[in-house]
Amino acid sequence: MATLSYTFPSTTTTSSSRGFLITSNGSSCRRRPNISTEDQPCSSSACYQGAVHSYGLQKQRVQLNSISKAMRTRRLDSVGRRKKGAIRCNIELQDFIGGDLIKPDLGRWLSDVEEHKAIAIYSPHEGGYEGRYLTRLKYQGYHFLDLSARGLGDPETTLTKFHPVCPAHIGKQPIARWYFPPEVDYRLSLLPPDAKGLVVWIIEAKVLSKAELQFLALLPTLRPSVRVIAECGNWRKFMWKPLKEIAGFSQS
């Protein structure tokens, strides 16, 4: 038997609706009102977990929106600050092709070494630039004696006289004393015949006193074939001065 169902809208203000079932014989019967599942209270754990999950997703969405907004604001602020305080750098030709390869002052360097014979140099803190000037002296036929001012002792005694040296001991041996020949005279005796001279290159010479620098400035006078290069400090670019000026002597 075929049936026809129809639901009449409710005239009341409630959300429930009245339903009627009309059969083929014209009779109708009262149906139970349709109540949506949203209006019914749910006490099951599944419904509770679903509500908690939806609340967590909504909270994460709010947090992501706030984070993206903060990042957008920070990016806009940084762009505005960058436009306000622009920093400009002076770029030269040496920055593109290598500043250590272009040294137009090498000729003046050689002439000053031959003229003053004792030079105080000031190299950049990163180092490496003094190698170009050292190599140019080596091309001229000079040999080198590299020394450090720290632990050098008395320069006059170490370089031009027989000097004692106490080797390190553990504490059980007696304190021994060994005598070594003068460093400069010993190296001069070992130079080949075609050598132009000996360059005494002293690093960390900024720790030496004025009296010790004065002796180094006078060393080429005592040994004519000796040239002295002392690293007396650092500067933004490689520069040098006569050691007599640094030691307090007047220029000759």
C-alpha positions in Angstrom: 0.0 0.0 0.0 1.5 3.3 -1.1 1.7 6.1 1.4 2.3 9.9 1.1 4.0 11.8 3.8 3.9 15.6 4.3 5.1 17.9 7.0 3.2 21.1 7.9 5.1 24.0 9.2 4.5 24.8 12.8 2.6 28.0 13.8 4.4 28.2 17.2 7.7 29.9 17.8 9.4 26.6 18.8 11.8 25.0 16.5 9.8 21.7 16.4 7.4 20.9 13.5 4.2 18.9 13.4 4.2 15.9 11.1 1.2 14.0 9.6 1.1 10.8 7.6 -1.5 10.6 4.9 -2.4 7.2 3.7 -4.1 6.1 0.4 -7.4 5.7 2.0 -7.5 9.4 3.1 -6.9 8.8 6.7 -4.2 10.7 8.6 -2.4 10.0 11.7 -0.5 12.3 14.0 3.3 11.8 13.8 6.0 12.6 16.4 7.4 16.1 16.0 10.8 16.2 14.2 13.5 17.5 16.6 16.9 18.2 15.1 19.9 16.5 16.7 21.5 19.8 17.4 18.7 20.6 19.9 19.1 17.4 21.7 21.7 17.3 24.5 24.5 14.8 23.9 26.4 13.3 26.8 28.5 10.8 24.9 32.3 11.0 24.9 32.5 11.2 21.2 30.5 14.4 21.1 32.7 15.9 23.8 35.9 15.0 22.0 34.6 16.5 18.8 33.8 19.7 20.6 37.2 19.8 22.2 38.9 19.1 18.8 36.9 21.9 17.1 37.8 24.3 19.8 41.5 23.4 19.5 41.4 24.0 15.7 39.8 27.4 16.2 42.4 28.3 18.8 45.3 27.3 16.4 43.7 29.3 13.6 43.6 32.4 15.8 47.2 31.9 16.8 48.4 31.5 13.2 46.5 34.6 12.2 48.1 36.6 15.0 51.6 35.3 14.1 51.2 36.1 10.4 50.0 39.6 11.3 52.9 40.2 13.6 55.4 39.0 10.9 53.8 41.2 8.3 53.9 44.2 10.6 57.6 43.5 11.4 58.5 43.2 7.7 56.8 46.4 6.8 58.6 48.2 9.7 62.0 46.8 8.6 61.4 47.9 5.0 60.4 51.4 6.2 63.5 51.6 8.5 65.8 50.5 5.7 64.5 53.2 3.5 64.9 55.8 6.2 68.5 55.0 7.3 70.3 53.9 4.1 73.9 52.9 4.5 76.3 53.6 1.6 79.8 52.0 1.2 82.5 53.6 -0.8 83.6 50.9 -3.3 86.9 51.2 -5.1 88.5 49.4 -8.0 90.6 47.4 -5.6 87.5 45.8 -4.1 86.7 44.0 -7.4 90.1 42.9 -8.7 91.9 42.3 -5.4 93.4 45.0 -3.3 96.5 43.0 -2.4 97.5 42.5 -6.0 97.6 46.2 -6.8 100.5 47.9 -4.9 101.6 51.0 -6.8 103.8 52.0 -3.9 106.2 49.0 -4.1 108.8 51.2 -5.9 108.7 53.8 -3.1 108.9 50.9 -0.6 112.2 49.6 -2.1 113.7 53.1 -2.2 112.7 53.9 1.4 114.2 50.6 2.6 117.5 51.4 0.8 117.5 55.0 2.1 116.5 54.6 5.7 117.6 51.0 6.2 115.4 50.6 9.3 111.6 50.8 8.7 108.6 50.6 11.1 105.6 49.1 9.3 101.9 49.2 10.2 99.7 46.5 8.6 96.0 45.9 8.6 94.6 43.7 11.4 93.5 40.9 9.0 97.1 40.4 7.9 98.5 39.2 4.6 99.3 42.5 3.0 102.9 42.6 4.3 103.7 39.5 2.3 103.7 41.5 -1.0 106.4 43.8 0.3 108.4 40.9 1.8 108.4 39.1 -1.5 109.5 42.2 -3.3 112.6 42.4 -1.0 113.2 38.7 -1.6 113.2 39.3 -5.4 115.9 42.0 -4.8 118.2 39.3 -3.3 117.7 39.8 0.4 117.6 36.9 2.9 115.4 37.0 6.0 115.8 36.5 9.7 112.3 36.3 11.3 112.2 37.0 15.0 109.5 37.8 17.5 109.8 40.6 19.9 108.2 38.6 22.7 110.9 36.6 24.3 113.7 38.3 22.4 115.3 39.6 25.5 117.9 42.3 25.1 118.1 43.0 21.3 121.7 44.1 21.5 122.9 41.0 23.3 120.8 38.6 21.3 121.6 40.0 17.8 125.3 41.1 18.1 126.8 39.3 21.1 127.2 35.8 22.5 124.2 35.3 24.8 123.2 32.7 27.3 120.0 30.6 27.0 118.5 28.6 29.8 116.6 25.5 28.5 113.3 24.5 30.1 113.6 21.8 32.8 111.0 19.8 34.7 112.4 20.7 38.1 114.7 17.7 38.8 117.6 18.8 36.6 120.0 21.7 37.6 119.4 24.9 35.8 121.8 24.8 32.8 123.0 27.7 30.7 123.9 27.3 27.0 125.7 30.0 25.0 124.7 30.8 21.5 126.5 33.0 18.9 125.1 36.3 17.8 122.0 35.8 15.6 122.9 38.5 13.0 126.6 37.7 12.7 125.8 34.0 12.5 123.3 34.5 9.7 125.6 36.9 7.8 128.3 34.3 7.8 125.9 31.9 6.1 124.8 34.2 3.3 125.7 33.1 -0.2 128.0 35.3 -2.2 125.3 36.7 -4.5 123.0 37.8 -1.6 122.3 41.5 -1.3 122.0 41.5 2.4 120.0 40.3 5.5 116.6 41.6 6.5 115.8 41.3 10.2 112.0 41.1 10.3 110.7 41.5 13.8 107.0 40.9 14.5 105.1 42.3 17.5 107.7 45.1 17.9 105.0 47.2 19.6 106.0 45.6 22.9 109.6 46.9 22.7 110.7 49.9 24.7 112.0 53.1 23.1 115.6 52.2 24.0 115.2 48.8 22.3 113.8 50.5 19.2 116.6 52.9 19.2 119.1 50.1 19.0 117.2 48.5 16.1 117.3 51.8 14.3 121.1 51.9 14.8 121.7 48.3 13.8 122.2 49.0 10.1 124.9 51.4 11.0 126.7 48.7 13.0 126.1 46.1 10.3 126.0 47.8 6.9 124.5 44.8 5.0 121.6 44.5 7.5 118.1 46.0 7.0 115.6 46.1 9.8 111.8 45.8 9.4 109.8 46.1 12.7 106.0 45.6 12.9 105.2 48.4 15.4 101.4 48.3 15.1 98.3 48.1 12.9 96.5 50.5 10.6 93.6 50.4 8.1 96.1 50.1 5.2 99.7 49.1 4.9 101.9 52.1 5.7 105.5 52.6 7.0 107.7 55.2 8.6 111.5 55.4 9.3 112.2 53.6 12.5 114.3 56.6 13.7 111.1 58.7 13.9 109.3 56.1 15.9 112.3 55.6 18.3 112.6 59.3 18.9 115.6 60.1 16.7 115.6 63.1 14.4 115.6 62.5 10.7 119.0 62.6 9.1 
